Amino acid sequence: MADKSTQQQQPETIKITVSVEFSGGMELLMKDKTQKLQIELAVESQKEQPTVRDLIRFIRDNVVAEKKELFSKNDTVCPGILVIVNEVDWEVEDGADTRLETGDSVLFISTLHGG
């Protein structure tokens, strides 16, 4: 019989569903050039909710079709991309560490345009 004090606590998988929208040309990098989608995000954690950083990783690995380097570097968005969480600039919150919950909406807007 295993001693409870020697057993390691297994991380819990937290699942949330968030609404994501791409604008300002960001949608052109996505599979099917999609502008809006629902993403179910599953993160193993012992105590914390998923963050925007987790969402960025998921989008980069599963939704961006081409030129991933134009969307993210080092687990955050590239300069020139605004991130709006529930209608608030993520810089007002905790940036990439902003925690997400089911029902949240996240908007990615490119501010870079040729001309």
Jmol script that loads the backbone (N, CA, C; Angstrom):
load data "model"
ATOM      1  N   MET A   1       0.843  -1.188   0.000  1.00  0.00           N
ATOM      2  CA  MET A   1       0.000   0.000   0.000  1.00  0.00           C
ATOM      3  C   MET A   1       0.884   1.245   0.000  1.00  0.00           C
ATOM      4  N   ALA A   2       0.644   2.151  -0.906  1.00  0.00           N
ATOM      5  CA  ALA A   2       1.466   3.353  -1.046  1.00  0.00           C
ATOM      6  C   ALA A   2       1.140   4.355   0.045  1.00  0.00           C
ATOM      7  N   ASP A   3       2.172   4.987   0.536  1.00  0.00           N
ATOM      8  CA  ASP A   3       2.030   6.025   1.549  1.00  0.00           C
ATOM      9  C   ASP A   3       1.548   7.299   0.868  1.00  0.00           C
ATOM     10  N   LYS A   4       0.470   7.896   1.376  1.00  0.00           N
ATOM     11  CA  LYS A   4      -0.102   9.097   0.759  1.00  0.00           C
ATOM     12  C   LYS A   4       0.891  10.245   0.717  1.00  0.00           C
ATOM     13  N   SER A   5       1.794  10.324   1.681  1.00  0.00           N
ATOM     14  CA  SER A   5       2.752  11.420   1.711  1.00  0.00           C
ATOM     15  C   SER A   5       3.786  11.303   0.600  1.00  0.00           C
ATOM     16  N   THR A   6       3.981  10.092   0.059  1.00  0.00           N
ATOM     17  CA  THR A   6       4.962   9.919  -1.010  1.00  0.00           C
ATOM     18  C   THR A   6       4.323   9.962  -2.394  1.00  0.00           C
ATOM     19  N   GLN A   7       3.003   9.946  -2.451  1.00  0.00           N
ATOM     20  CA  GLN A   7       2.332  10.023  -3.746  1.00  0.00           C
ATOM     21  C   GLN A   7       2.364  11.452  -4.257  1.00  0.00           C
ATOM     22  N   GLN A   8       2.692  11.598  -5.535  1.00  0.00           N
ATOM     23  CA  GLN A   8       2.697  12.918  -6.134  1.00  0.00           C
ATOM     24  C   GLN A   8       1.300  13.270  -6.613  1.00  0.00           C
ATOM     25  N   GLN A   9       0.901  14.497  -6.371  1.00  0.00           N
ATOM     26  CA  GLN A   9      -0.402  14.947  -6.830  1.00  0.00           C
ATOM     27  C   GLN A   9      -0.355  15.124  -8.338  1.00  0.00           C
ATOM     28  N   GLN A  10      -1.287  14.506  -9.040  1.00  0.00           N
ATOM     29  CA  GLN A  10      -1.361  14.609 -10.493  1.00  0.00           C
ATOM     30  C   GLN A  10      -1.980  15.959 -10.865  1.00  0.00           C
ATOM     31  N   PRO A  11      -1.412  16.605 -11.898  1.00  0.00           N
ATOM     32  CA  PRO A  11      -2.015  17.872 -12.315  1.00  0.00           C
ATOM     33  C   PRO A  11      -3.419  17.646 -12.872  1.00  0.00           C
ATOM     34  N   GLU A  12      -4.268  18.595 -12.651  1.00  0.00           N
ATOM     35  CA  GLU A  12      -5.640  18.548 -13.134  1.00  0.00           C
ATOM     36  C   GLU A  12      -5.689  19.190 -14.521  1.00  0.00           C
ATOM     37  N   THR A  13      -6.523  18.651 -15.399  1.00  0.00           N
ATOM     38  CA  THR A  13      -6.712  19.270 -16.699  1.00  0.00           C
ATOM     39  C   THR A  13      -7.894  20.220 -16.612  1.00  0.00           C
ATOM     40  N   ILE A  14      -7.634  21.480 -16.909  1.00  0.00           N
ATOM     41  CA  ILE A  14      -8.667  22.504 -16.892  1.00  0.00           C
ATOM     42  C   ILE A  14      -9.054  22.777 -18.336  1.00  0.00           C
ATOM     43  N   LYS A  15     -10.345  22.708 -18.644  1.00  0.00           N
ATOM     44  CA  LYS A  15     -10.832  22.979 -19.996  1.00  0.00           C
ATOM     45  C   LYS A  15     -11.744  24.183 -19.978  1.00  0.00           C
ATOM     46  N   ILE A  16     -11.514  25.076 -20.928  1.00  0.00           N
ATOM     47  CA  ILE A  16     -12.375  26.242 -21.087  1.00  0.00           C
ATOM     48  C   ILE A  16     -12.668  26.423 -22.576  1.00  0.00           C
ATOM     49  N   THR A  17     -13.721  27.155 -22.884  1.00  0.00           N
ATOM     50  CA  THR A  17     -14.046  27.501 -24.265  1.00  0.00           C
ATOM     51  C   THR A  17     -14.106  29.016 -24.366  1.00  0.00           C
ATOM     52  N   VAL A  18     -13.332  29.565 -25.300  1.00  0.00           N
ATOM     53  CA  VAL A  18     -13.302  31.010 -25.501  1.00  0.00           C
ATOM     54  C   VAL A  18     -13.629  31.336 -26.952  1.00  0.00           C
ATOM     55  N   SER A  19     -14.192  32.525 -27.163  1.00  0.00           N
ATOM     56  CA  SER A  19     -14.456  33.034 -28.510  1.00  0.00           C
ATOM     57  C   SER A  19     -13.227  33.809 -28.954  1.00  0.00           C
ATOM     58  N   VAL A  20     -12.768  33.530 -30.171  1.00  0.00           N
ATOM     59  CA  VAL A  20     -11.579  34.193 -30.691  1.00  0.00           C
ATOM     60  C   VAL A  20     -11.930  34.834 -32.030  1.00  0.00           C
ATOM     61  N   GLU A  21     -11.437  36.048 -32.226  1.00  0.00           N
ATOM     62  CA  GLU A  21     -11.667  36.748 -33.481  1.00  0.00           C
ATOM     63  C   GLU A  21     -10.346  37.344 -33.966  1.00  0.00           C
ATOM     64  N   PHE A  22     -10.149  37.307 -35.292  1.00  0.00           N
ATOM     65  CA  PHE A  22      -8.961  37.862 -35.922  1.00  0.00           C
ATOM     66  C   PHE A  22      -9.394  38.988 -36.851  1.00  0.00           C
ATOM     67  N   SER A  23      -8.645  40.102 -36.828  1.00  0.00           N
ATOM     68  CA  SER A  23      -9.029  41.252 -37.638  1.00  0.00           C
ATOM     69  C   SER A  23      -7.786  41.996 -38.118  1.00  0.00           C
ATOM     70  N   GLY A  24      -7.975  42.936 -39.025  1.00  0.00           N
ATOM     71  CA  GLY A  24      -6.877  43.748 -39.518  1.00  0.00           C
ATOM     72  C   GLY A  24      -5.893  42.989 -40.385  1.00  0.00           C
ATOM     73  N   GLY A  25      -6.343  41.872 -40.937  1.00  0.00           N
ATOM     74  CA  GLY A  25      -5.477  41.056 -41.775  1.00  0.00           C
ATOM     75  C   GLY A  25      -4.967  39.803 -41.090  1.00  0.00           C
ATOM     76  N   MET A  26      -5.145  39.697 -39.783  1.00  0.00           N
ATOM     77  CA  MET A  26      -4.704  38.502 -39.045  1.00  0.00           C
ATOM     78  C   MET A  26      -5.390  37.247 -39.584  1.00  0.00           C
ATOM     79  N   GLU A  27      -6.640  37.403 -40.027  1.00  0.00           N
ATOM     80  CA  GLU A  27      -7.413  36.254 -40.504  1.00  0.00           C
ATOM     81  C   GLU A  27      -6.772  35.606 -41.732  1.00  0.00           C
ATOM     82  N   LEU A  28      -5.959  36.349 -42.469  1.00  0.00           N
ATOM     83  CA  LEU A  28      -5.317  35.809 -43.669  1.00  0.00           C
ATOM     84  C   LEU A  28      -4.251  34.767 -43.348  1.00  0.00           C
ATOM     85  N   LEU A  29      -3.758  34.774 -42.109  1.00  0.00           N
ATOM     86  CA  LEU A  29      -2.756  33.783 -41.696  1.00  0.00           C
ATOM     87  C   LEU A  29      -3.388  32.488 -41.204  1.00  0.00           C
ATOM     88  N   MET A  30      -4.697  32.513 -40.952  1.00  0.00           N
ATOM     89  CA  MET A  30      -5.366  31.378 -40.327  1.00  0.00           C
ATOM     90  C   MET A  30      -5.846  30.354 -41.352  1.00  0.00           C
ATOM     91  N   LYS A  31      -5.980  29.119 -40.895  1.00  0.00           N
ATOM     92  CA  LYS A  31      -6.554  28.078 -41.745  1.00  0.00           C
ATOM     93  C   LYS A  31      -7.941  28.523 -42.165  1.00  0.00           C
ATOM     94  N   ASP A  32      -8.295  28.292 -43.404  1.00  0.00           N
ATOM     95  CA  ASP A  32      -9.590  28.687 -43.971  1.00  0.00           C
ATOM     96  C   ASP A  32      -9.834  30.190 -43.884  1.00  0.00           C
ATOM     97  N   LYS A  33      -8.806  30.970 -43.601  1.00  0.00           N
ATOM     98  CA  LYS A  33      -8.929  32.443 -43.516  1.00  0.00           C
ATOM     99  C   LYS A  33     -10.062  32.855 -42.580  1.00  0.00           C
ATOM    100  N   THR A  34     -10.244  32.056 -41.550  1.00  0.00           N
ATOM    101  CA  THR A  34     -11.353  32.270 -40.627  1.00  0.00           C
ATOM    102  C   THR A  34     -11.166  33.535 -39.800  1.00  0.00           C
ATOM    103  N   GLN A  35     -12.277  34.225 -39.535  1.00  0.00           N
ATOM    104  CA  GLN A  35     -12.238  35.424 -38.703  1.00  0.00           C
ATOM    105  C   GLN A  35     -12.681  35.146 -37.276  1.00  0.00           C
ATOM    106  N   LYS A  36     -13.621  34.221 -37.093  1.00  0.00           N
ATOM    107  CA  LYS A  36     -14.162  33.934 -35.758  1.00  0.00           C
ATOM    108  C   LYS A  36     -14.197  32.434 -35.539  1.00  0.00           C
ATOM    109  N   LEU A  37     -13.872  32.028 -34.314  1.00  0.00           N
ATOM    110  CA  LEU A  37     -14.000  30.624 -33.959  1.00  0.00           C
ATOM    111  C   LEU A  37     -14.101  30.458 -32.455  1.00  0.00           C
ATOM    112  N   GLN A  38     -14.583  29.302 -32.072  1.00  0.00           N
ATOM    113  CA  GLN A  38     -14.639  28.909 -30.661  1.00  0.00           C
ATOM    114  C   GLN A  38     -13.474  27.949 -30.437  1.00  0.00           C
ATOM    115  N   ILE A  39     -12.700  28.180 -29.406  1.00  0.00           N
ATOM    116  CA  ILE A  39     -11.564  27.310 -29.116  1.00  0.00           C
ATOM    117  C   ILE A  39     -11.743  26.699 -27.740  1.00  0.00           C
ATOM    118  N   GLU A  40     -11.648  25.368 -27.706  1.00  0.00           N
ATOM    119  CA  GLU A  40     -11.615  24.679 -26.415  1.00  0.00           C
ATOM    120  C   GLU A  40     -10.151  24.504 -26.053  1.00  0.00           C
ATOM    121  N   LEU A  41      -9.780  25.077 -24.950  1.00  0.00           N
ATOM    122  CA  LEU A  41      -8.399  25.083 -24.500  1.00  0.00           C
ATOM    123  C   LEU A  41      -8.291  24.189 -23.278  1.00  0.00           C
ATOM    124  N   ALA A  42      -7.405  23.208 -23.342  1.00  0.00           N
ATOM    125  CA  ALA A  42      -7.178  22.301 -22.214  1.00  0.00           C
ATOM    126  C   ALA A  42      -5.749  22.494 -21.728  1.00  0.00           C
ATOM    127  N   VAL A  43      -5.598  22.769 -20.442  1.00  0.00           N
ATOM    128  CA  VAL A  43      -4.288  23.022 -19.864  1.00  0.00           C
ATOM    129  C   VAL A  43      -4.150  22.216 -18.586  1.00  0.00           C
ATOM    130  N   GLU A  44      -3.015  21.537 -18.446  1.00  0.00           N
ATOM    131  CA  GLU A  44      -2.755  20.829 -17.192  1.00  0.00           C
ATOM    132  C   GLU A  44      -2.206  21.827 -16.187  1.00  0.00           C
ATOM    133  N   SER A  45      -2.844  21.869 -15.040  1.00  0.00           N
ATOM    134  CA  SER A  45      -2.454  22.832 -14.023  1.00  0.00           C
ATOM    135  C   SER A  45      -2.882  22.314 -12.663  1.00  0.00           C
ATOM    136  N   GLN A  46      -2.145  22.674 -11.650  1.00  0.00           N
ATOM    137  CA  GLN A  46      -2.544  22.279 -10.310  1.00  0.00           C
ATOM    138  C   GLN A  46      -3.395  23.334  -9.633  1.00  0.00           C
ATOM    139  N   LYS A  47      -3.339  24.591 -10.126  1.00  0.00           N
ATOM    140  CA  LYS A  47      -4.113  25.618  -9.430  1.00  0.00           C
ATOM    141  C   LYS A  47      -4.546  26.797 -10.281  1.00  0.00           C
ATOM    142  N   GLU A  48      -4.010  26.968 -11.478  1.00  0.00           N
ATOM    143  CA  GLU A  48      -4.274  28.186 -12.224  1.00  0.00           C
ATOM    144  C   GLU A  48      -5.108  27.965 -13.462  1.00  0.00           C
ATOM    145  N   GLN A  49      -5.897  28.964 -13.804  1.00  0.00           N
ATOM    146  CA  GLN A  49      -6.683  28.965 -15.037  1.00  0.00           C
ATOM    147  C   GLN A  49      -5.739  29.135 -16.228  1.00  0.00           C
ATOM    148  N   PRO A  50      -6.164  28.691 -17.405  1.00  0.00           N
ATOM    149  CA  PRO A  50      -5.375  28.954 -18.612  1.00  0.00           C
ATOM    150  C   PRO A  50      -5.218  30.461 -18.827  1.00  0.00           C
ATOM    151  N   THR A  51      -4.154  30.827 -19.514  1.00  0.00           N
ATOM    152  CA  THR A  51      -3.855  32.234 -19.765  1.00  0.00           C
ATOM    153  C   THR A  51      -3.894  32.542 -21.258  1.00  0.00           C
ATOM    154  N   VAL A  52      -3.804  33.829 -21.576  1.00  0.00           N
ATOM    155  CA  VAL A  52      -3.718  34.233 -22.973  1.00  0.00           C
ATOM    156  C   VAL A  52      -2.475  33.608 -23.610  1.00  0.00           C
ATOM    157  N   ARG A  53      -1.404  33.456 -22.855  1.00  0.00           N
ATOM    158  CA  ARG A  53      -0.185  32.818 -23.361  1.00  0.00           C
ATOM    159  C   ARG A  53      -0.494  31.390 -23.839  1.00  0.00           C
ATOM    160  N   ASP A  54      -1.293  30.651 -23.066  1.00  0.00           N
ATOM    161  CA  ASP A  54      -1.698  29.295 -23.473  1.00  0.00           C
ATOM    162  C   ASP A  54      -2.508  29.343 -24.764  1.00  0.00           C
ATOM    163  N   LEU A  55      -3.390  30.336 -24.872  1.00  0.00           N
ATOM    164  CA  LEU A  55      -4.201  30.493 -26.079  1.00  0.00           C
ATOM    165  C   LEU A  55      -3.322  30.818 -27.284  1.00  0.00           C
ATOM    166  N   ILE A  56      -2.344  31.686 -27.112  1.00  0.00           N
ATOM    167  CA  ILE A  56      -1.434  32.043 -28.198  1.00  0.00           C
ATOM    168  C   ILE A  56      -0.687  30.813 -28.694  1.00  0.00           C
ATOM    169  N   ARG A  57      -0.189  29.996 -27.757  1.00  0.00           N
ATOM    170  CA  ARG A  57       0.498  28.752 -28.150  1.00  0.00           C
ATOM    171  C   ARG A  57      -0.429  27.850 -28.946  1.00  0.00           C
ATOM    172  N   PHE A  58      -1.670  27.697 -28.474  1.00  0.00           N
ATOM    173  CA  PHE A  58      -2.636  26.828 -29.157  1.00  0.00           C
ATOM    174  C   PHE A  58      -2.914  27.341 -30.569  1.00  0.00           C
ATOM    175  N   ILE A  59      -3.152  28.634 -30.696  1.00  0.00           N
ATOM    176  CA  ILE A  59      -3.441  29.212 -32.009  1.00  0.00           C
ATOM    177  C   ILE A  59      -2.244  29.025 -32.936  1.00  0.00           C
ATOM    178  N   ARG A  60      -1.057  29.331 -32.445  1.00  0.00           N
ATOM    179  CA  ARG A  60       0.151  29.176 -33.269  1.00  0.00           C
ATOM    180  C   ARG A  60       0.300  27.733 -33.770  1.00  0.00           C
ATOM    181  N   ASP A  61       0.085  26.767 -32.889  1.00  0.00           N
ATOM    182  CA  ASP A  61       0.311  25.361 -33.224  1.00  0.00           C
ATOM    183  C   ASP A  61      -0.840  24.704 -33.979  1.00  0.00           C
ATOM    184  N   ASN A  62      -2.065  25.242 -33.861  1.00  0.00           N
ATOM    185  CA  ASN A  62      -3.230  24.556 -34.415  1.00  0.00           C
ATOM    186  C   ASN A  62      -4.090  25.364 -35.386  1.00  0.00           C
ATOM    187  N   VAL A  63      -3.961  26.667 -35.396  1.00  0.00           N
ATOM    188  CA  VAL A  63      -4.859  27.490 -36.210  1.00  0.00           C
ATOM    189  C   VAL A  63      -4.115  28.266 -37.294  1.00  0.00           C
ATOM    190  N   VAL A  64      -2.917  28.760 -36.998  1.00  0.00           N
ATOM    191  CA  VAL A  64      -2.157  29.511 -37.994  1.00  0.00           C
ATOM    192  C   VAL A  64      -1.722  28.553 -39.099  1.00  0.00           C
ATOM    193  N   ALA A  65      -2.041  28.913 -40.346  1.00  0.00           N
ATOM    194  CA  ALA A  65      -1.742  28.037 -41.478  1.00  0.00           C
ATOM    195  C   ALA A  65      -0.356  28.310 -42.059  1.00  0.00           C
ATOM    196  N   GLU A  66       0.056  29.544 -42.047  1.00  0.00           N
ATOM    197  CA  GLU A  66       1.324  29.905 -42.664  1.00  0.00           C
ATOM    198  C   GLU A  66       1.926  31.104 -41.957  1.00  0.00           C
ATOM    199  N   LYS A  67       3.218  31.266 -42.117  1.00  0.00           N
ATOM    200  CA  LYS A  67       3.948  32.409 -41.564  1.00  0.00           C
ATOM    201  C   LYS A  67       3.693  32.575 -40.063  1.00  0.00           C
ATOM    202  N   LYS A  68       3.880  31.488 -39.306  1.00  0.00           N
ATOM    203  CA  LYS A  68       3.652  31.515 -37.861  1.00  0.00           C
ATOM    204  C   LYS A  68       4.442  32.625 -37.170  1.00  0.00           C
ATOM    205  N   GLU A  69       5.608  32.964 -37.740  1.00  0.00           N
ATOM    206  CA  GLU A  69       6.459  33.992 -37.156  1.00  0.00           C
ATOM    207  C   GLU A  69       5.834  35.388 -37.230  1.00  0.00           C
ATOM    208  N   LEU A  70       4.804  35.564 -38.072  1.00  0.00           N
ATOM    209  CA  LEU A  70       4.101  36.846 -38.125  1.00  0.00           C
ATOM    210  C   LEU A  70       3.046  36.960 -37.026  1.00  0.00           C
ATOM    211  N   PHE A  71       2.704  35.811 -36.432  1.00  0.00           N
ATOM    212  CA  PHE A  71       1.714  35.817 -35.349  1.00  0.00           C
ATOM    213  C   PHE A  71       2.372  35.847 -33.974  1.00  0.00           C
ATOM    214  N   SER A  72       3.335  34.947 -33.744  1.00  0.00           N
ATOM    215  CA  SER A  72       3.912  34.896 -32.404  1.00  0.00           C
ATOM    216  C   SER A  72       5.386  34.521 -32.408  1.00  0.00           C
ATOM    217  N   LYS A  73       6.053  34.995 -31.355  1.00  0.00           N
ATOM    218  CA  LYS A  73       7.444  34.649 -31.065  1.00  0.00           C
ATOM    219  C   LYS A  73       7.564  34.586 -29.552  1.00  0.00           C
ATOM    220  N   ASN A  74       8.285  33.591 -29.071  1.00  0.00           N
ATOM    221  CA  ASN A  74       8.538  33.458 -27.628  1.00  0.00           C
ATOM    222  C   ASN A  74       7.253  33.450 -26.802  1.00  0.00           C
ATOM    223  N   ASP A  75       6.234  32.728 -27.291  1.00  0.00           N
ATOM    224  CA  ASP A  75       4.971  32.540 -26.573  1.00  0.00           C
ATOM    225  C   ASP A  75       4.197  33.825 -26.305  1.00  0.00           C
ATOM    226  N   THR A  76       4.416  34.836 -27.119  1.00  0.00           N
ATOM    227  CA  THR A  76       3.590  36.032 -27.068  1.00  0.00           C
ATOM    228  C   THR A  76       3.362  36.494 -28.508  1.00  0.00           C
ATOM    229  N   VAL A  77       2.463  37.443 -28.698  1.00  0.00           N
ATOM    230  CA  VAL A  77       2.216  37.922 -30.054  1.00  0.00           C
ATOM    231  C   VAL A  77       3.349  38.833 -30.500  1.00  0.00           C
ATOM    232  N   CYS A  78       3.496  38.935 -31.797  1.00  0.00           N
ATOM    233  CA  CYS A  78       4.513  39.813 -32.372  1.00  0.00           C
ATOM    234  C   CYS A  78       4.129  41.275 -32.160  1.00  0.00           C
ATOM    235  N   PRO A  79       5.124  42.170 -32.172  1.00  0.00           N
ATOM    236  CA  PRO A  79       4.805  43.597 -32.092  1.00  0.00           C
ATOM    237  C   PRO A  79       3.864  43.986 -33.231  1.00  0.00           C
ATOM    238  N   GLY A  80       2.945  44.887 -32.950  1.00  0.00           N
ATOM    239  CA  GLY A  80       1.990  45.330 -33.954  1.00  0.00           C
ATOM    240  C   GLY A  80       0.671  44.580 -33.907  1.00  0.00           C
ATOM    241  N   ILE A  81       0.537  43.641 -32.971  1.00  0.00           N
ATOM    242  CA  ILE A  81      -0.732  42.924 -32.809  1.00  0.00           C
ATOM    243  C   ILE A  81      -1.342  43.337 -31.474  1.00  0.00           C
ATOM    244  N   LEU A  82      -2.531  43.914 -31.553  1.00  0.00           N
ATOM    245  CA  LEU A  82      -3.274  44.262 -30.339  1.00  0.00           C
ATOM    246  C   LEU A  82      -4.050  43.045 -29.880  1.00  0.00           C
ATOM    247  N   VAL A  83      -4.112  42.849 -28.576  1.00  0.00           N
ATOM    248  CA  VAL A  83      -4.894  41.759 -28.004  1.00  0.00           C
ATOM    249  C   VAL A  83      -5.923  42.380 -27.060  1.00  0.00           C
ATOM    250  N   ILE A  84      -7.182  42.103 -27.350  1.00  0.00           N
ATOM    251  CA  ILE A  84      -8.283  42.649 -26.562  1.00  0.00           C
ATOM    252  C   ILE A  84      -9.011  41.475 -25.900  1.00  0.00           C
ATOM    253  N   VAL A  85      -9.063  41.481 -24.578  1.00  0.00           N
ATOM    254  CA  VAL A  85      -9.731  40.417 -23.820  1.00  0.00           C
ATOM    255  C   VAL A  85     -10.977  41.005 -23.178  1.00  0.00           C
ATOM    256  N   ASN A  86     -12.133  40.486 -23.582  1.00  0.00           N
ATOM    257  CA  ASN A  86     -13.400  40.990 -23.047  1.00  0.00           C
ATOM    258  C   ASN A  86     -13.492  42.512 -23.168  1.00  0.00           C
ATOM    259  N   GLU A  87     -13.129  43.017 -24.356  1.00  0.00           N
ATOM    260  CA  GLU A  87     -13.211  44.427 -24.705  1.00  0.00           C
ATOM    261  C   GLU A  87     -12.240  45.323 -23.937  1.00  0.00           C
ATOM    262  N   VAL A  88     -11.184  44.727 -23.352  1.00  0.00           N
ATOM    263  CA  VAL A  88     -10.179  45.493 -22.616  1.00  0.00           C
ATOM    264  C   VAL A  88      -8.798  45.114 -23.162  1.00  0.00           C
ATOM    265  N   ASP A  89      -7.974  46.127 -23.449  1.00  0.00           N
ATOM    266  CA  ASP A  89      -6.609  45.884 -23.921  1.00  0.00           C
ATOM    267  C   ASP A  89      -5.872  45.035 -22.880  1.00  0.00           C
ATOM    268  N   TRP A  90      -5.223  43.976 -23.329  1.00  0.00           N
ATOM    269  CA  TRP A  90      -4.563  43.073 -22.382  1.00  0.00           C
ATOM    270  C   TRP A  90      -3.454  43.768 -21.597  1.00  0.00           C
ATOM    271  N   GLU A  91      -2.928  44.888 -22.091  1.00  0.00           N
ATOM    272  CA  GLU A  91      -1.894  45.632 -21.367  1.00  0.00           C
ATOM    273  C   GLU A  91      -2.446  46.226 -20.073  1.00  0.00           C
ATOM    274  N   VAL A  92      -3.746  46.479 -20.041  1.00  0.00           N
ATOM    275  CA  VAL A  92      -4.388  46.988 -18.826  1.00  0.00           C
ATOM    276  C   VAL A  92      -4.512  45.863 -17.802  1.00  0.00           C
ATOM    277  N   GLU A  93      -4.621  44.654 -18.293  1.00  0.00           N
ATOM    278  CA  GLU A  93      -4.707  43.469 -17.420  1.00  0.00           C
ATOM    279  C   GLU A  93      -3.288  42.964 -17.150  1.00  0.00           C
ATOM    280  N   ASP A  94      -3.049  41.672 -17.348  1.00  0.00           N
ATOM    281  CA  ASP A  94      -1.736  41.087 -17.072  1.00  0.00           C
ATOM    282  C   ASP A  94      -1.015  40.637 -18.329  1.00  0.00           C
ATOM    283  N   GLY A  95      -1.331  41.240 -19.477  1.00  0.00           N
ATOM    284  CA  GLY A  95      -0.670  40.869 -20.717  1.00  0.00           C
ATOM    285  C   GLY A  95      -0.881  39.395 -21.030  1.00  0.00           C
ATOM    286  N   ALA A  96       0.177  38.718 -21.426  1.00  0.00           N
ATOM    287  CA  ALA A  96       0.091  37.304 -21.793  1.00  0.00           C
ATOM    288  C   ALA A  96      -0.315  36.425 -20.617  1.00  0.00           C
ATOM    289  N   ASP A  97      -0.153  36.917 -19.405  1.00  0.00           N
ATOM    290  CA  ASP A  97      -0.513  36.143 -18.213  1.00  0.00           C
ATOM    291  C   ASP A  97      -1.953  36.376 -17.756  1.00  0.00           C
ATOM    292  N   THR A  98      -2.724  37.110 -18.539  1.00  0.00           N
ATOM    293  CA  THR A  98      -4.136  37.322 -18.226  1.00  0.00           C
ATOM    294  C   THR A  98      -4.847  35.971 -18.211  1.00  0.00           C
ATOM    295  N   ARG A  99      -5.535  35.673 -17.127  1.00  0.00           N
ATOM    296  CA  ARG A  99      -6.241  34.397 -17.004  1.00  0.00           C
ATOM    297  C   ARG A  99      -7.543  34.431 -17.804  1.00  0.00           C
ATOM    298  N   LEU A 100      -7.859  33.287 -18.393  1.00  0.00           N
ATOM    299  CA  LEU A 100      -9.076  33.158 -19.193  1.00  0.00           C
ATOM    300  C   LEU A 100     -10.062  32.214 -18.528  1.00  0.00           C
ATOM    301  N   GLU A 101     -11.344  32.455 -18.780  1.00  0.00           N
ATOM    302  CA  GLU A 101     -12.418  31.599 -18.286  1.00  0.00           C
ATOM    303  C   GLU A 101     -13.364  31.290 -19.436  1.00  0.00           C
ATOM    304  N   THR A 102     -14.149  30.233 -19.284  1.00  0.00           N
ATOM    305  CA  THR A 102     -15.147  29.906 -20.290  1.00  0.00           C
ATOM    306  C   THR A 102     -16.045  31.115 -20.530  1.00  0.00           C
ATOM    307  N   GLY A 103     -16.285  31.402 -21.813  1.00  0.00           N
ATOM    308  CA  GLY A 103     -17.146  32.522 -22.178  1.00  0.00           C
ATOM    309  C   GLY A 103     -16.395  33.803 -22.496  1.00  0.00           C
ATOM    310  N   ASP A 104     -15.090  33.856 -22.182  1.00  0.00           N
ATOM    311  CA  ASP A 104     -14.310  35.048 -22.504  1.00  0.00           C
ATOM    312  C   ASP A 104     -14.187  35.200 -24.011  1.00  0.00           C
ATOM    313  N   SER A 105     -13.960  36.438 -24.458  1.00  0.00           N
ATOM    314  CA  SER A 105     -13.709  36.688 -25.873  1.00  0.00           C
ATOM    315  C   SER A 105     -12.341  37.353 -26.008  1.00  0.00           C
ATOM    316  N   VAL A 106     -11.603  36.916 -27.036  1.00  0.00           N
ATOM    317  CA  VAL A 106     -10.264  37.450 -27.283  1.00  0.00           C
ATOM    318  C   VAL A 106     -10.195  37.867 -28.747  1.00  0.00           C
ATOM    319  N   LEU A 107      -9.792  39.100 -28.972  1.00  0.00           N
ATOM    320  CA  LEU A 107      -9.689  39.671 -30.311  1.00  0.00           C
ATOM    321  C   LEU A 107      -8.222  39.983 -30.585  1.00  0.00           C
ATOM    322  N   PHE A 108      -7.710  39.499 -31.724  1.00  0.00           N
ATOM    323  CA  PHE A 108      -6.358  39.794 -32.175  1.00  0.00           C
ATOM    324  C   PHE A 108      -6.477  40.711 -33.395  1.00  0.00           C
ATOM    325  N   ILE A 109      -5.862  41.909 -33.314  1.00  0.00           N
ATOM    326  CA  ILE A 109      -5.944  42.882 -34.399  1.00  0.00           C
ATOM    327  C   ILE A 109      -4.534  43.266 -34.843  1.00  0.00           C
ATOM    328  N   SER A 110      -4.261  43.098 -36.132  1.00  0.00           N
ATOM    329  CA  SER A 110      -2.988  43.554 -36.678  1.00  0.00           C
ATOM    330  C   SER A 110      -3.068  45.043 -36.942  1.00  0.00           C
ATOM    331  N   THR A 111      -2.049  45.764 -36.490  1.00  0.00           N
ATOM    332  CA  THR A 111      -1.995  47.205 -36.751  1.00  0.00           C
ATOM    333  C   THR A 111      -0.981  47.513 -37.845  1.00  0.00           C
ATOM    334  N   LEU A 112      -0.331  46.490 -38.383  1.00  0.00           N
ATOM    335  CA  LEU A 112       0.679  46.681 -39.412  1.00  0.00           C
ATOM    336  C   LEU A 112       0.061  46.554 -40.785  1.00  0.00           C
ATOM    337  N   HIS A 113       0.260  47.550 -41.605  1.00  0.00           N
ATOM    338  CA  HIS A 113      -0.299  47.557 -42.949  1.00  0.00           C
ATOM    339  C   HIS A 113       0.732  48.128 -43.913  1.00  0.00           C
ATOM    340  N   GLY A 114       0.765  47.589 -45.086  1.00  0.00           N
ATOM    341  CA  GLY A 114       1.647  48.119 -46.114  1.00  0.00           C
ATOM    342  C   GLY A 114       1.105  49.415 -46.679  1.00  0.00           C
ATOM    343  N   GLY A 115       1.921  50.112 -47.386  1.00  0.00           N
ATOM    344  CA  GLY A 115       1.394  51.346 -47.959  1.00  0.00           C
ATOM    345  C   GLY A 115       2.381  52.083 -48.764  1.00  0.00           C
TER     346      GLY A 115
END
end "model"
wireframe off; spacefill off
backbone 0.3
color backbone group
